Amino acid sequence: MIVKILSGLIAAALLLAFVGPVVIKLKDVPLSIVVLIGVIMMAVDLWQSFKSKED
């Protein structure tokens, strides 16, 4: 379980590190909205995988 949590948190951090600079540099509202939706979808999927019983 600890491996699942660590890998999920590392993946989330890498996603934010990858798209964060682009969003900050471009300051484009539609791009920010799309990235925010993607990050929210990733967070929900991560939460659901933490709550699932299969390993």
Secondary structure, DSSP 4 states (H G I P E B T S, - for coil): -HHHHHHHHHHHHHHHHHHHHHHHHH--HHHHHHHHHHHHHHHHHHHHHHH----
